[in-house]
């Protein structure tokens, strides 16, 4: 009879564990994702890599400068020069 009771307790514990698995897996996945993102950010900083938004901003500034330069080059020159 005692063996039957401990078997029931064991089965109850297993059922409870299976019921909690999806929640535990989601929590672990989120934690792992956060750790991976943190490690990647640290690596990017350590290597001195430029971020996408910084690169986009620089590309825009270069395009603006090229446009201004073309306007200056195409502008009519004064007669006395």
For each residue, the residues with C-beta under 8 A, 3 or more apart:
1: 4 5
2: 5 6
3: 6 7
4: 1 7 8
5: 1 2 8 9
6: 2 3 9 10
7: 3 4 10 11
8: 4 5 11 12
9: 5 6 12 13
10: 6 7 13 14
11: 7 8 14 15
12: 8 9 15 16
13: 9 10 16 17
14: 10 11 17 18
15: 11 12 18 19
16: 12 13 19 20
17: 13 14 20 21
18: 14 15 21
19: 15 16
20: 16 17 23 24
21: 17 18 24 25
22: 25 26
23: 20 26 27
24: 20 21 27 28
25: 21 22 28 29
26: 22 23 29 30
27: 23 24 30 31
28: 24 25 31 32
29: 25 26 32 33
30: 26 27 33 34
31: 27 28 34 35
32: 28 29 35 36
33: 29 30 36 37
34: 30 31 37 38
35: 31 32 38 39
36: 32 33 39 40
37: 33 34 40 41
38: 34 35 41 42
39: 35 36 42 43
40: 36 37 43 44
41: 37 38 44 45
42: 38 39 45 46
43: 39 40 46 47
44: 40 41 47 49 51
45: 41 42 48
46: 42 43
47: 43 44
48: 45
49: 44
50: 54 55 58
51: 44 54 55
52: 55 56
53: 56 57
54: 50 51 57 58
55: 50 51 52 58 59
56: 52 53 59 60
57: 53 54 60 61
58: 50 54 55 61 62
59: 55 56 62 63
60: 56 57 63 64
61: 57 58 64 65
62: 58 59 65 66
63: 59 60 66 67
64: 60 61 67 68
65: 61 62 68 69
66: 62 63 69 70
67: 63 64 70 71
68: 64 65 71 72
69: 65 66 72 73
70: 66 67 73 74
71: 67 68 74 75
72: 68 69 75
73: 69 70
74: 70 71
75: 71 72
76:
77: 81
78: 81
79:
80:
81: 77 78
